[in-house]
Amino acid sequence: MKQFLFLVAKTFFFLVLTAGCLDMIYTQIYLSSSNRGKVEAVFNGKPTQYDVVILGTSRANNHFVPELFEKKGLKTFNYGMSGSHLFETAMLLELMLERNYKIKTILLEADLSLSNEKRDEGTTARYLPYIHHSSVIANHFKTEKEFSLWYYIPFYRYLKYDSQIGFREMFESFIGKPTNHLNHKGYYPLPSKKGANMKNDYRRLNPLKNKYYEQIKQICKANNIQLITVTTPVCENVKGMDYFDKVTKLHPEIHNLENLVQGDNYFSSCGHLNDKGAHLFTQKVLLLFFKDK
Amino acid sequence: MFFNSLHFALFLPIVFLLFWFGFSKTKTVQNAFLLLVSYIFYSFWDWHFLFLLLFSTFLVYYTGIKIQDNVSAKSKSLWFWLSIILNVGFLGIFKYYDFFSVSFSNVLLNFGFKVSPITLKWILPVGISFYTFHGLSYSIDVYKSRIKAERNFIDYALFVSYFPLLVAGPIERATHLLPQVKTKRVFNFQQAKEGIFMIVWGLVKKVVIADTCATYANAIFDHYQSMNSLSLALGAVFFAFQIYGDFSGYSDMAIGISKLFGIELLRNFNYPYFSRDIAEFWRRWHISLSSWFRDYVYIPLGGSKGSKLKQVRNVFVIFLLSGFWHGANWTYIAWGFLNALYFLPLLLQNKNRSNIETITLKLNFDSFKTVFHILVTFTITCFAWIFFRANSIAAAFDYIKLLLTNGVFEWQYLANRRYNYEIIMLIILFIVVEWNTRTKQEPISGKQSMLKLIICIASLLAIGTYSDYKEFIYFQF
């Protein structure tokens, strides 16, 4: 039995050792990758000075065209991320400042995302490789239930989120295979889709006094960053359209731009403009907020 | 509580330590403890069904004694049939009643009578197919005087409910397991070490091979209408490795876990995809079920004796039963039927036992022929798996039609956000490892076992699939 317990202990030791080694290798690879995603680009890229940084969910990612800002001489990047919530948006902004990014204006899309304070599993995963290398990330996750597992158990985070930061992603980062996330300065154009779902129901959604939105406001104030918060368009056939009125009632500083582009021909799906719609929307946004630039 | 869950990773060491350090003094204490643990393990699934397991156990135990104690053949027969009918009855009600009810109403509909089927929609108790078959084989063996009825209830209950095999087999025989249960187990380092290696290898098969293949197989089967011929062909191959890794991985873990408690279970898989014909495949795939059907159905029906017509009938009976055992769906029956068709030419030419010896390859024509036969057998097996995996017979035929008519053989991007070729290297590597270990039960033991163990651990950590967690396929049966 002694011999067996020794074998088990040895196996366990090898398990921990292997996990530790793999953790080190994966983390090192992610620390030197900057062409696969926005989080990697912020963490590993050179600190940049921006006139405008666009933040938010896919409804920012697919709606704001930085090239149109740049035509006006505004150095802009769209850091909107599909699937993300305000939890991750706040963290990304903090991370940018930690990495010495200089930002004059933040254009924040905050509408449907105001209705929850949860984190998004998929987007969360993109930050986890850097949990030991950024106090912003570590602090932001500190209150999460799984924080201790992510932080103290070697390789656990890569195991848990293997589809986002597991072997395949690590390998592609290692060989430097780029993704399209950083093309078009972060904007992801959507095509028009035949038979796309052009209806939605927001009746069960209610905007909150979202703590991460409040956090973004505070960060901007503390760092002298101009914050422009907007809602973005949705298709015509939506039940519970009064959601956007509730947003502006609760947060009077938010500009309701839901109506700025109308007509389903400008949409790829009910919540997302197509490329043509995004161009039209961006031009109108520029006229509204950056007329003098 | 799955073998590949964190709960089980805590459960097993606790049970192991308690067993050897607290409950190993006598055989009775050992068995009572393992029985209690087995019931706790089963309760994690659904404690309500524990009563069904207990009732089924007691029924077979009691009728077994009655079969043996009664002197008259008539009384023996009466108790025997009572045991069989009740056992099969439970299985029938829980597993097959709804299927028959719906099928019957469909048949009536074809004759113009519209009848709404009365369905129970009961949840299938986990492991019912396995523990029922334990009970059936025991009753038959007692009735046929192959074994004596077990009078110690704890020993008998442990034979039926032993936790490593309770929910998905291997289907044990009383002749093999009961003698081990009736002897006090002494800790054996070599056996326990083999157990650890089998558990680790089983985990690799499940988490690295099966679950990874599953993401691809599901992406293809669930969207087969938009897949090209190459993806559809690969889909069948991926599913073949998914189900093999899943079930043989589970069996390896069950055998390994049992070794830790000093009990040897029957081997369930013997590298089936290296079979040279379908008869050999069935001697290597789910061995405990195939041999169960062989011993308790095929041979009593006459087996390969009697007229050719009778032999053909017997073959179809066992393959259809085997298909039906897997689930109440026509797809499983079609899968069984297809395998019977594959088997038929071998039976008619008396070649169904021609590939018994271990495969050895050299650089000659015979070896080339062997590889060719292995590939043909694997191809037809994959073809049959399409029926097993498809949601309906119509979907299986659609899948095959598209596979044969689409004619496009290009790499395709799948719904799981992967290209259809990305997993091929992993499968090839797995085949190479299996080929090199085909004379053993697992690849870790032998020379450099520690290094191989570390490689397995690293592969488990690095290339296992965790975020897309999959239950063991055979739990549903």
Interface residues (C-beta under 8 A of the other chain):
Chain A: M1 Q3 F4 L7 V8 K10 T11 F14 L15 T18 A19 L22 F155 Y158 L159 K160 Y161 D162 S163 Q164 G166 F167 R168
Chain B: W20 F187 F189 A192 K193 I196 V200 R418 E422 M450 L453 I454 I457 A458 L461 A462 I463 G464 T465 Y466 S467 D468
